[in-house]
Amino acid sequence: MQKKTMKTNTQQSDKMKSVRVRLETQKKAKRILSAANNKGTGRSVKVDELLSLSLDLVTEEHIKVLQERSLTNANRQELLRRKYSELYGPVTPEEYIGVTLTPAYFDFLKEHGHIVSVG
């Protein structure tokens, strides 16, 4: 009896992967590709080429913006609590909530609010 060997497509699967994107992002890419491929001759530009070029253009400033956008309000509050703890000694999250209700906290925010500035 012969043993059957299974061929796997690992070579191809290592080269290509699926990526989930929002519908709005997909529409943007289609518009750009439509404009890029409206040339009459030559091969068509692929999504992979568009993404590769786009990713090469990302700067450290873009990465910082993405990091800031990913923060929740709870994350921002925790960052401020840590900064407050550095300056004034250890404070539990519960104690920090009490601190935020004092007038002195507004002075702290004026000095250190840039840590979590939105926008």
N, CA, C and O atoms as a Tinker XYZ file with bonds, in Angstrom:
   476  protein
     1  N      0.834000   -1.163000    0.000000    73     2
     2  CA     0.000000    0.000000    0.000000    64     1     3
     3  C      0.888000    1.239000    0.000000    63     2     4     5
     4  O      1.850000    1.319000    0.764000    81     3
     5  N      0.572000    2.179000   -0.838000    73     3     6
     6  CA     1.361000    3.401000   -0.945000    64     5     7
     7  C      0.828000    4.448000    0.025000    63     6     8     9
     8  O     -0.375000    4.591000    0.240000    81     7
     9  N      1.766000    5.156000    0.586000    73     7    10
    10  CA     1.372000    6.260000    1.454000    64     9    11
    11  C      1.197000    7.499000    0.595000    63    10    12    13
    12  O      2.036000    7.816000   -0.249000    81    11
    13  N      0.111000    8.179000    0.822000    73    11    14
    14  CA    -0.125000    9.411000    0.082000    64    13    15
    15  C      0.543000   10.560000    0.821000    63    14    16    17
    16  O      0.407000   10.701000    2.036000    81    15
    17  N      1.242000   11.353000    0.089000    73    15    18
    18  CA     1.847000   12.531000    0.703000    64    17    19
    19  C      0.985000   13.744000    0.389000    63    18    20    21
    20  O      0.541000   13.935000   -0.744000    81    19
    21  N      0.764000   14.530000    1.376000    73    19    22
    22  CA    -0.068000   15.720000    1.223000    64    21    23
    23  C      0.806000   16.899000    0.840000    63    22    24    25
    24  O      1.787000   17.207000    1.518000    81    23
    25  N      0.447000   17.549000   -0.240000    73    23    26
    26  CA     1.132000   18.766000   -0.637000    64    25    27
    27  C      0.481000   19.940000    0.071000    63    26    28    29
    28  O     -0.742000   20.081000    0.074000    81    27
    29  N      1.285000   20.751000    0.651000    73    27    30
    30  CA     0.729000   21.934000    1.288000    64    29    31
    31  C      1.159000   23.169000    0.516000    63    30    32    33
    32  O      2.202000   23.182000   -0.138000    81    31
    33  N      0.374000   24.155000    0.600000    73    31    34
    34  CA     0.667000   25.406000   -0.079000    64    33    35
    35  C      1.331000   26.387000    0.878000    63    34    36    37
    36  O      0.985000   27.568000    0.909000    81    35
    37  N      2.281000   25.890000    1.656000    73    35    38
    38  CA     2.923000   26.759000    2.640000    64    37    39
    39  C      3.759000   27.842000    1.974000    63    38    40    41
    40  O      3.887000   28.945000    2.505000    81    39
    41  N      4.323000   27.533000    0.821000    73    39    42
    42  CA     5.119000   28.546000    0.151000    64    41    43
    43  C      4.256000   29.741000   -0.220000    63    42    44    45
    44  O      4.660000   30.884000   -0.007000    81    43
    45  N      3.088000   29.495000   -0.765000    73    43    46
    46  CA     2.220000   30.587000   -1.161000    64    45    47
    47  C      1.615000   31.271000    0.064000    63    46    48    49
    48  O      1.484000   32.494000    0.077000    81    47
    49  N      1.247000   30.512000    1.084000    73    47    50
    50  CA     0.616000   31.127000    2.253000    64    49    51
    51  C      1.608000   31.962000    3.047000    63    50    52    53
    52  O      1.201000   32.877000    3.761000    81    51
    53  N      2.897000   31.671000    2.941000    73    51    54
    54  CA     3.894000   32.485000    3.608000    64    53    55
    55  C      4.080000   33.818000    2.898000    63    54    56    57
    56  O      4.536000   34.789000    3.501000    81    55
    57  N      3.732000   33.864000    1.634000    73    55    58
    58  CA     3.930000   35.077000    0.861000    64    57    59
    59  C      2.734000   36.017000    0.931000    63    58    60    61
    60  O      2.908000   37.233000    0.850000    81    59
    61  N      1.547000   35.494000    1.078000    73    59    62
    62  CA     0.329000   36.307000    1.080000    64    61    63
    63  C     -0.472000   36.047000    2.347000    63    62    64    65
    64  O     -0.597000   34.906000    2.792000    81    63
    65  N     -1.008000   37.107000    2.919000    73    63    66
    66  CA    -1.865000   37.000000    4.096000    64    65    67
    67  C     -3.055000   37.926000    3.913000    63    66    68    69
    68  O     -2.963000   38.942000    3.224000    81    67
    69  N     -4.153000   37.576000    4.521000    73    67    70
    70  CA    -5.341000   38.426000    4.496000    64    69    71
    71  C     -5.216000   39.475000    5.588000    63    70    72    73
    72  O     -4.658000   39.217000    6.655000    81    71
    73  N     -5.739000   40.656000    5.310000    73    71    74
    74  CA    -5.735000   41.742000    6.278000    64    73    75
    75  C     -7.129000   42.334000    6.318000    63    74    76    77
    76  O     -7.720000   42.610000    5.274000    81    75
    77  N     -7.656000   42.531000    7.508000    73    75    78
    78  CA    -8.978000   43.123000    7.638000    64    77    79
    79  C     -8.850000   44.643000    7.616000    63    78    80    81
    80  O     -8.028000   45.224000    8.324000    81    79
    81  N     -9.667000   45.265000    6.800000    73    79    82
    82  CA    -9.716000   46.721000    6.745000    64    81    83
    83  C    -11.178000   47.152000    6.738000    63    82    84    85
    84  O    -12.063000   46.414000    6.304000    81    83
    85  N    -11.406000   48.363000    7.229000    73    83    86
    86  CA   -12.762000   48.897000    7.221000    64    85    87
    87  C    -13.203000   49.125000    5.781000    63    86    88    89
    88  O    -12.379000   49.297000    4.883000    81    87
    89  N    -14.501000   49.122000    5.581000    73    87    90
    90  CA   -15.065000   49.331000    4.257000    64    89    91
    91  C    -14.637000   50.689000    3.699000    63    90    92    93
    92  O    -14.347000   50.804000    2.508000    81    91
    93  N    -14.596000   51.703000    4.537000    73    91    94
    94  CA   -14.183000   53.044000    4.110000    64    93    95
    95  C    -12.739000   53.026000    3.593000    63    94    96    97
    96  O    -12.429000   53.668000    2.590000    81    95
    97  N    -11.876000   52.302000    4.270000    73    95    98
    98  CA   -10.477000   52.190000    3.846000    64    97    99
    99  C    -10.389000   51.470000    2.510000    63    98   100   101
   100  O     -9.608000   51.852000    1.639000    81    99
   101  N    -11.184000   50.441000    2.357000    73    99   102
   102  CA   -11.201000   49.690000    1.105000    64   101   103
   103  C    -11.663000   50.582000   -0.048000    63   102   104   105
   104  O    -11.112000   50.511000   -1.146000    81   103
   105  N    -12.663000   51.411000    0.197000    73   103   106
   106  CA   -13.154000   52.309000   -0.843000    64   105   107
   107  C    -12.095000   53.332000   -1.235000    63   106   108   109
   108  O    -11.949000   53.652000   -2.415000    81   107
   109  N    -11.353000   53.847000   -0.253000    73   107   110
   110  CA   -10.269000   54.788000   -0.545000    64   109   111
   111  C     -9.220000   54.139000   -1.437000    63   110   112   113
   112  O     -8.758000   54.735000   -2.410000    81   111
   113  N     -8.855000   52.917000   -1.093000    73   111   114
   114  CA    -7.844000   52.203000   -1.876000    64   113   115
   115  C     -8.336000   51.961000   -3.303000    63   114   116   117
   116  O     -7.571000   52.093000   -4.259000    81   115
   117  N     -9.604000   51.611000   -3.440000    73   115   118
   118  CA   -10.154000   51.373000   -4.780000    64   117   119
   119  C    -10.136000   52.643000   -5.621000    63   118   120   121
   120  O     -9.832000   52.597000   -6.814000    81   119
   121  N    -10.465000   53.791000   -4.996000    73   119   122
   122  CA   -10.434000   55.065000   -5.733000    64   121   123
   123  C     -9.025000   55.394000   -6.201000    63   122   124   125
   124  O     -8.826000   55.820000   -7.338000    81   123
   125  N     -8.050000   55.197000   -5.326000    73   123   126
   126  CA    -6.659000   55.485000   -5.687000    64   125   127
   127  C     -6.199000   54.544000   -6.789000    63   126   128   129
   128  O     -5.559000   54.971000   -7.750000    81   127
   129  N     -6.525000   53.269000   -6.651000    73   127   130
   130  CA    -6.114000   52.297000   -7.667000    64   129   131
   131  C     -6.804000   52.566000   -8.994000    63   130   132   133
   132  O     -6.202000   52.387000  -10.052000    81   131
   133  N     -8.043000   52.987000   -8.951000    73   131   134
   134  CA    -8.761000   53.306000  -10.176000    64   133   135
   135  C     -8.063000   54.447000  -10.915000    63   134   136   137
   136  O     -7.901000   54.398000  -12.135000    81   135
   137  N     -7.655000   55.463000  -10.176000    73   135   138
   138  CA    -6.934000   56.587000  -10.783000    64   137   139
   139  C     -5.565000   56.144000  -11.295000    63   138   140   141
   140  O     -5.135000   56.561000  -12.371000    81   139
   141  N     -4.884000   55.302000  -10.525000    73   139   142
   142  CA    -3.552000   54.840000  -10.924000    64   141   143
   143  C     -3.614000   53.935000  -12.150000    63   142   144   145
   144  O     -2.685000   53.918000  -12.959000    81   143
   145  N     -4.686000   53.197000  -12.288000    73   143   146
   146  CA    -4.808000   52.252000  -13.399000    64   145   147
   147  C     -5.503000   52.853000  -14.616000    63   146   148   149
   148  O     -5.707000   52.156000  -15.610000    81   147
   149  N     -5.864000   54.110000  -14.559000    73   147   150
   150  CA    -6.508000   54.789000  -15.670000    64   149   151
   151  C     -5.438000   55.419000  -16.564000    63   150   152   153
   152  O     -5.370000   56.639000  -16.710000    81   151
   153  N     -4.605000   54.561000  -17.157000    73   151   154
   154  CA    -3.480000   55.068000  -17.937000    64   153   155
   155  C     -3.448000   54.525000  -19.354000    63   154   156   157
   156  O     -2.685000   55.020000  -20.183000    81   155
   157  N     -4.245000   53.535000  -19.645000    73   155   158
   158  CA    -4.325000   53.025000  -21.003000    64   157   159
   159  C     -3.361000   51.892000  -21.319000    63   158   160   161
   160  O     -3.749000   50.936000  -21.991000    81   159
   161  N     -2.142000   51.965000  -20.865000    73   159   162
   162  CA    -1.172000   50.912000  -21.165000    64   161   163
   163  C     -0.488000   50.467000  -19.886000    63   162   164   165
   164  O     -0.605000   51.105000  -18.840000    81   163
   165  N      0.219000   49.373000  -19.992000    73   163   166
   166  CA     0.951000   48.843000  -18.851000    64   165   167
   167  C      0.079000   47.973000  -17.963000    63   166   168   169
   168  O     -1.142000   47.924000  -18.113000    81   167
   169  N      0.722000   47.302000  -17.056000    73   167   170
   170  CA    -0.026000   46.425000  -16.155000    64   169   171
   171  C     -0.708000   47.256000  -15.086000    63   170   172   173
   172  O     -0.368000   48.420000  -14.874000    81   171
   173  N     -1.669000   46.650000  -14.420000    73   171   174
   174  CA    -2.409000   47.394000  -13.398000    64   173   175
   175  C     -1.639000   47.398000  -12.076000    63   174   176   177
   176  O     -0.914000   46.460000  -11.747000    81   175
   177  N     -1.825000   48.479000  -11.342000    73   175   178
   178  CA    -1.226000   48.620000  -10.025000    64   177   179
   179  C     -2.070000   47.808000   -9.046000    63   178   180   181
   180  O     -3.298000   47.886000   -9.075000    81   179
   181  N     -1.432000   47.041000   -8.192000    73   179   182
   182  CA    -2.122000   46.175000   -7.237000    64   181   183
   183  C     -2.202000   46.842000   -5.867000    63   182   184   185
   184  O     -1.428000   47.748000   -5.560000    81   183
   185  N     -3.138000   46.387000   -5.058000    73   183   186
   186  CA    -3.316000   46.906000   -3.702000    64   185   187
   187  C     -2.031000   46.736000   -2.899000    63   186   188   189
   188  O     -1.658000   47.626000   -2.135000    81   187
   189  N     -1.358000   45.615000   -3.063000    73   187   190
   190  CA    -0.118000   45.357000   -2.340000    64   189   191
   191  C      0.923000   46.435000   -2.627000    63   190   192   193
   192  O      1.627000   46.878000   -1.718000    81   191
   193  N      1.022000   46.853000   -3.874000    73   191   194
   194  CA     1.986000   47.890000   -4.243000    64   193   195
   195  C      1.619000   49.231000   -3.612000    63   194   196   197
   196  O      2.490000   49.967000   -3.149000    81   195
   197  N      0.324000   49.540000   -3.598000    73   195   198
   198  CA    -0.150000   50.767000   -2.976000    64   197   199
   199  C      0.173000   50.776000   -1.488000    63   198   200   201
   200  O      0.689000   51.766000   -0.970000    81   199
   201  N     -0.130000   49.677000   -0.797000    73   199   202
   202  CA     0.134000   49.593000    0.639000    64   201   203
   203  C      1.622000   49.637000    0.947000    63   202   204   205
   204  O      2.040000   50.286000    1.905000    81   203
   205  N      2.416000   48.958000    0.148000    73   203   206
   206  CA     3.855000   48.949000    0.368000    64   205   207
   207  C      4.433000   50.356000    0.259000    63   206   208   209
   208  O      5.227000   50.776000    1.101000    81   207
   209  N      4.035000   51.075000   -0.776000    73   207   210
   210  CA     4.486000   52.459000   -0.944000    64   209   211
   211  C      4.010000   53.327000    0.220000    63   210   212   213
   212  O      4.777000   54.124000    0.759000    81   211
   213  N      2.763000   53.172000    0.599000    73   211   214
   214  CA     2.195000   53.964000    1.690000    64   213   215
   215  C      2.928000   53.710000    3.006000    63   214   216   217
   216  O      3.224000   54.651000    3.743000    81   215
   217  N      3.217000   52.456000    3.299000    73   215   218
   218  CA     3.889000   52.116000    4.552000    64   217   219
   219  C      5.312000   52.656000    4.592000    63   218   220   221
   220  O      5.821000   52.989000    5.662000    81   219
   221  N      5.951000   52.744000    3.439000    73   219   222
   222  CA     7.292000   53.326000    3.384000    64   221   223
   223  C      7.282000   54.813000    3.716000    63   222   224   225
   224  O      8.305000   55.362000    4.125000    81   223
   225  N      6.141000   55.468000    3.544000    73   223   226
   226  CA     6.030000   56.905000    3.785000    64   225   227
   227  C      5.680000   57.253000    5.235000    63   226   228   229
   228  O      5.691000   58.427000    5.605000    81   227
   229  N      5.371000   56.253000    6.054000    73   227   230
   230  CA     5.008000   56.499000    7.452000    64   229   231
   231  C      6.237000   56.959000    8.231000    63   230   232   233
   232  O      7.303000   56.350000    8.148000    81   231
   233  N      6.070000   58.049000    8.994000    73   231   234
   234  CA     7.171000   58.603000    9.787000    64   233   235
   235  C      6.944000   58.329000   11.271000    63   234   236   237
   236  O      5.890000   57.831000   11.667000    81   235
   237  N      7.936000   58.656000   12.075000    73   235   238
   238  CA     7.806000   58.512000   13.529000    64   237   239
   239  C      6.668000   59.386000   14.056000    63   238   240   241
   240  O      5.976000   59.005000   15.000000    81   239
   241  N      6.475000   60.548000   13.449000    73   239   242
   242  CA     5.385000   61.437000   13.856000    64   241   243
   243  C      4.030000   60.768000   13.615000    63   242   244   245
   244  O      3.124000   60.884000   14.440000    81   243
   245  N      3.890000   60.075000   12.497000    73   243   246
   246  CA     2.647000   59.349000   12.225000    64   245   247
   247  C      2.407000   58.272000   13.276000    63   246   248   249
   248  O      1.279000   58.074000   13.729000    81   247
   249  N      3.460000   57.589000   13.656000    73   247   250
   250  CA     3.342000   56.524000   14.659000    64   249   251
   251  C      2.903000   57.108000   15.997000    63   250   252   253
   252  O      2.075000   56.515000   16.688000    81   251
   253  N      3.451000   58.271000   16.370000    73   251   254
   254  CA     3.049000   58.922000   17.621000    64   253   255
   255  C      1.572000   59.298000   17.584000    63   254   256   257
   256  O      0.866000   59.131000   18.578000    81   255
   257  N      1.103000   59.803000   16.452000    73   255   258
   258  CA    -0.311000   60.155000   16.309000    64   257   259
   259  C     -1.187000   58.913000   16.476000    63   258   260   261
   260  O     -2.208000   58.958000   17.161000    81   259
   261  N     -0.786000   57.809000   15.851000    73   259   262
   262  CA    -1.549000   56.565000   15.975000    64   261   263
   263  C     -1.571000   56.076000   17.422000    63   262   264   265
   264  O     -2.598000   55.600000   17.905000    81   263
   265  N     -0.437000   56.195000   18.112000    73   263   266
   266  CA    -0.380000   55.780000   19.510000    64   265   267
   267  C     -1.304000   56.634000   20.369000    63   266   268   269
   268  O     -2.007000   56.111000   21.234000    81   267
   269  N     -1.306000   57.946000   20.135000    73   267   270
   270  CA    -2.162000   58.834000   20.912000    64   269   271
   271  C     -3.638000   58.554000   20.641000    63   270   272   273
   272  O     -4.459000   58.593000   21.557000    81   271
   273  N     -3.969000   58.274000   19.395000    73   271   274
   274  CA    -5.364000   57.970000   19.040000    64   273   275
   275  C     -5.858000   56.688000   19.693000    63   274   276   277
   276  O     -7.056000   56.528000   19.930000    81   275
   277  N     -4.930000   55.768000   19.987000    73   275   278
   278  CA    -5.336000   54.482000   20.542000    64   277   279
   279  C     -5.610000   54.543000   22.044000    63   278   280   281
   280  O     -6.135000   53.584000   22.611000    81   279
   281  N     -5.263000   55.651000   22.694000    73   279   282
   282  CA    -5.467000   55.763000   24.136000    64   281   283
   283  C     -6.938000   56.006000   24.471000    63   282   284   285
   284  O     -7.617000   56.806000   23.828000    81   283
   285  N     -7.404000   55.302000   25.481000    73   283   286
   286  CA    -8.747000   55.557000   25.998000    64   285   287
   287  C     -8.640000   56.609000   27.095000    63   286   288   289
   288  O     -7.538000   56.937000   27.536000    81   287
   289  N     -9.763000   57.132000   27.532000    73   287   290
   290  CA    -9.742000   58.099000   28.629000    64   289   291
   291  C     -9.171000   57.477000   29.899000    63   290   292   293
   292  O     -8.477000   58.148000   30.663000    81   291
   293  N     -9.458000   56.207000   30.123000    73   291   294
   294  CA    -8.896000   55.514000   31.290000    64   293   295
   295  C     -7.371000   55.440000   31.177000    63   294   296   297
   296  O     -6.673000   55.588000   32.181000    81   295
   297  N     -6.843000   55.211000   29.965000    73   295   298
   298  CA    -5.395000   55.194000   29.759000    64   297   299
   299  C     -4.785000   56.560000   30.063000    63   298   300   301
   300  O     -3.741000   56.649000   30.708000    81   299
   301  N     -5.436000   57.616000   29.599000    73   299   302
   302  CA    -4.943000   58.975000   29.840000    64   301   303
   303  C     -4.935000   59.290000   31.335000    63   302   304   305
   304  O     -3.989000   59.886000   31.851000    81   303
   305  N     -5.995000   58.883000   32.016000    73   303   306
   306  CA    -6.078000   59.117000   33.453000    64   305   307
   307  C     -4.963000   58.368000   34.179000    63   306   308   309
   308  O     -4.373000   58.895000   35.123000    81   307
   309  N     -4.675000   57.151000   33.745000    73   307   310
   310  CA    -3.618000   56.362000   34.372000    64   309   311
   311  C     -2.245000   56.996000   34.125000    63   310   312   313
   312  O     -1.402000   56.998000   35.022000    81   311
   313  N     -2.012000   57.531000   32.930000    73   311   314
   314  CA    -0.747000   58.213000   32.650000    64   313   315
   315  C     -0.565000   59.420000   33.564000    63   314   316   317
   316  O      0.525000   59.652000   34.087000    81   315
   317  N     -1.636000   60.185000   33.753000    73   315   318
   318  CA    -1.560000   61.335000   34.656000    64   317   319
   319  C     -1.359000   60.896000   36.109000    63   318   320   321
   320  O     -0.626000   61.537000   36.862000    81   319
   321  N     -2.011000   59.808000   36.490000    73   319   322
   322  CA    -1.823000   59.301000   37.862000    64   321   323
   323  C     -0.383000   58.897000   38.097000    63   322   324   325
   324  O      0.173000   59.172000   39.160000    81   323
   325  N      0.233000   58.241000   37.112000    73   323   326
   326  CA     1.644000   57.848000   37.242000    64   325   327
   327  C      2.549000   59.067000   37.357000    63   326   328   329
   328  O      3.477000   59.082000   38.166000    81   327
   329  N      2.279000   60.096000   36.540000    73   327   330
   330  CA     3.073000   61.318000   36.614000    64   329   331
   331  C      2.901000   61.978000   37.975000    63   330   332   333
   332  O      3.869000   62.452000   38.569000    81   331
   333  N      1.673000   62.007000   38.463000    73   331   334
   334  CA     1.394000   62.575000   39.777000    64   333   335
   335  C      2.150000   61.793000   40.858000    63   334   336   337
   336  O      2.709000   62.385000   41.782000    81   335
   337  N      2.164000   60.469000   40.735000    73   335   338
   338  CA     2.871000   59.625000   41.702000    64   337   339
   339  C      4.376000   59.879000   41.666000    63   338   340   341
   340  O      5.036000   59.854000   42.705000    81   339
   341  N      4.919000   60.122000   40.478000    73   339   342
   342  CA     6.352000   60.437000   40.362000    64   341   343
   343  C      6.693000   61.710000   41.132000    63   342   344   345
   344  O      7.719000   61.790000   41.808000    81   343
   345  N      5.821000   62.692000   41.015000    73   343   346
   346  CA     6.098000   63.996000   41.606000    64   345   347
   347  C      5.774000   64.078000   43.091000    63   346   348   349
   348  O      6.504000   64.714000   43.851000    81   347
   349  N      4.686000   63.439000   43.507000    73   347   350
   350  CA     4.195000   63.618000   44.875000    64   349   351
   351  C      4.163000   62.336000   45.704000    63   350   352   353
   352  O      3.636000   62.348000   46.817000    81   351
   353  N      4.698000   61.256000   45.206000    73   351   354
   354  CA     4.704000   60.003000   45.946000    64   353   355
   355  C      3.580000   59.090000   45.501000    63   354   356   357
   356  O      2.660000   59.510000   44.799000    81   355
   357  N      3.663000   57.831000   45.917000    73   355   358
   358  CA     2.684000   56.833000   45.476000    64   357   359
   359  C      1.245000   57.208000   45.831000    63   358   360   361
   360  O      0.945000   57.638000   46.945000    81   359
   361  N      0.368000   57.027000   44.840000    73   359   362
   362  CA    -1.054000   57.308000   45.019000    64   361   363
   363  C     -1.827000   56.171000   44.366000    63   362   364   365
   364  O     -1.565000   55.819000   43.216000    81   363
   365  N     -2.766000   55.602000   45.088000    73   363   366
   366  CA    -3.591000   54.534000   44.513000    64   365   367
   367  C     -4.581000   55.165000   43.534000    63   366   368   369
   368  O     -4.839000   56.367000   43.596000    81   367
   369  N     -5.127000   54.364000   42.642000    73   367   370
   370  CA    -6.134000   54.910000   41.719000    64   369   371
   371  C     -7.312000   55.561000   42.448000    63   370   372   373
   372  O     -7.831000   56.584000   42.001000    81   371
   373  N     -7.730000   54.972000   43.563000    73   371   374
   374  CA    -8.846000   55.535000   44.330000    64   373   375
   375  C     -8.462000   56.878000   44.950000    63   374   376   377
   376  O     -9.252000   57.821000   44.933000    81   375
   377  N     -7.253000   56.963000   45.492000    73   375   378
   378  CA    -6.795000   58.228000   46.061000    64   377   379
   379  C     -6.642000   59.291000   44.981000    63   378   380   381
   380  O     -6.908000   60.471000   45.209000    81   379
   381  N     -6.213000   58.859000   43.814000    73   379   382
   382  CA    -6.022000   59.805000   42.717000    64   381   383
   383  C     -7.340000   60.447000   42.295000    63   382   384   385
   384  O     -7.375000   61.630000   41.954000    81   383
   385  N     -8.416000   59.678000   42.315000    73   383   386
   386  CA    -9.729000   60.242000   41.990000    64   385   387
   387  C    -10.055000   61.376000   42.962000    63   386   388   389
   388  O    -10.601000   62.403000   42.559000    81   387
   389  N     -9.724000   61.192000   44.230000    73   387   390
   390  CA    -9.932000   62.247000   45.221000    64   389   391
   391  C     -9.084000   63.471000   44.918000    63   390   392   393
   392  O     -9.538000   64.603000   45.083000    81   391
   393  N     -7.855000   63.246000   44.475000    73   391   394
   394  CA    -6.963000   64.353000   44.132000    64   393   395
   395  C     -7.536000   65.160000   42.974000    63   394   396   397
   396  O     -7.407000   66.383000   42.947000    81   395
   397  N     -8.167000   64.485000   42.020000    73   395   398
   398  CA    -8.703000   65.187000   40.852000    64   397   399
   399  C     -9.846000   66.131000   41.211000    63   398   400   401
   400  O    -10.224000   66.982000   40.406000    81   399
   401  N    -10.389000   65.990000   42.394000    73   399   402
   402  CA   -11.492000   66.849000   42.832000    64   401   403
   403  C    -11.011000   68.089000   43.576000    63   402   404   405
   404  O    -11.830000   68.897000   44.014000    81   403
   405  N     -9.709000   68.254000   43.727000    73   403   406
   406  CA    -9.167000   69.403000   44.453000    64   405   407
   407  C     -8.776000   70.518000   43.489000    63   406   408   409
   408  O     -8.459000   70.248000   42.331000    81   407
   409  N     -8.794000   71.765000   43.953000    73   407   410
   410  CA    -8.366000   72.880000   43.100000    64   409   411
   411  C     -6.897000   72.783000   42.679000    63   410   412   413
   412  O     -6.534000   73.264000   41.606000    81   411
   413  N     -6.054000   72.171000   43.505000    73   411   414
   414  CA    -4.630000   72.041000   43.177000    64   413   415
   415  C     -4.419000   71.154000   41.945000    63   414   416   417
   416  O     -3.403000   71.270000   41.260000    81   415
   417  N     -5.361000   70.289000   41.675000    73   415   418
   418  CA    -5.234000   69.390000   40.520000    64   417   419
   419  C     -5.228000   70.171000   39.216000    63   418   420   421
   420  O     -4.573000   69.759000   38.259000    81   419
   421  N     -5.936000   71.279000   39.158000    73   419   422
   422  CA    -5.961000   72.069000   37.926000    64   421   423
   423  C     -4.591000   72.661000   37.624000    63   422   424   425
   424  O     -4.209000   72.779000   36.460000    81   423
   425  N     -3.849000   73.034000   38.668000    73   423   426
   426  CA    -2.478000   73.507000   38.460000    64   425   427
   427  C     -1.607000   72.371000   37.918000    63   426   428   429
   428  O     -0.784000   72.575000   37.025000    81   427
   429  N     -1.802000   71.184000   38.469000    73   427   430
   430  CA    -1.067000   70.005000   37.979000    64   429   431
   431  C     -1.371000   69.774000   36.505000    63   430   432   433
   432  O     -0.465000   69.501000   35.718000    81   431
   433  N     -2.641000   69.882000   36.128000    73   431   434
   434  CA    -3.027000   69.684000   34.725000    64   433   435
   435  C     -2.436000   70.748000   33.812000    63   434   436   437
   436  O     -2.052000   70.447000   32.682000    81   435
   437  N     -2.356000   71.990000   34.285000    73   435   438
   438  CA    -1.765000   73.050000   33.472000    64   437   439
   439  C     -0.317000   72.730000   33.142000    63   438   440   441
   440  O      0.147000   73.009000   32.037000    81   439
   441  N      0.403000   72.144000   34.099000    73   439   442
   442  CA     1.813000   71.816000   33.895000    64   441   443
   443  C      2.015000   70.522000   33.116000    63   442   444   445
   444  O      2.927000   70.428000   32.295000    81   443
   445  N      1.175000   69.530000   33.367000    73   443   446
   446  CA     1.436000   68.187000   32.841000    64   445   447
   447  C      0.330000   67.650000   31.938000    63   446   448   449
   448  O      0.380000   66.486000   31.543000    81   447
   449  N     -0.644000   68.450000   31.610000    73   447   450
   450  CA    -1.738000   68.009000   30.752000    64   449   451
   451  C     -1.295000   67.641000   29.347000    63   450   452   453
   452  O     -1.976000   66.884000   28.655000    81   451
   453  N     -0.146000   68.180000   28.920000    73   451   454
   454  CA     0.358000   67.874000   27.563000    64   453   455
   455  C      0.674000   66.390000   27.403000    63   454   456   457
   456  O      0.743000   65.889000   26.281000    81   455
   457  N      0.865000   65.686000   28.513000    73   455   458
   458  CA     1.181000   64.259000   28.462000    64   457   459
   459  C      0.068000   63.491000   27.756000    63   458   460   461
   460  O      0.326000   62.513000   27.053000    81   459
   461  N     -1.159000   63.935000   27.946000    73   459   462
   462  CA    -2.310000   63.211000   27.410000    64   461   463
   463  C     -3.148000   64.059000   26.485000    63   462   464   465
   464  O     -4.314000   63.747000   26.245000    81   463
   465  N     -2.574000   65.130000   25.959000    73   463   466
   466  CA    -3.363000   66.016000   25.102000    64   465   467
   467  C     -3.939000   65.266000   23.924000    63   466   468   469
   468  O     -3.275000   64.419000   23.327000    81   467
   469  N     -5.166000   65.578000   23.596000    73   467   470
   470  CA    -5.879000   64.915000   22.515000    64   469   471
   471  C     -5.894000   65.859000   21.324000    63   470   472   473
   472  O     -6.150000   67.055000   21.456000    81   471
   473  N     -5.609000   65.285000   20.146000    73   471   474
   474  CA    -5.742000   66.082000   18.943000    64   473   475
   475  C     -4.439000   66.380000   18.369000    63   474   476
   476  O     -4.356000   67.051000   17.340000    81   475
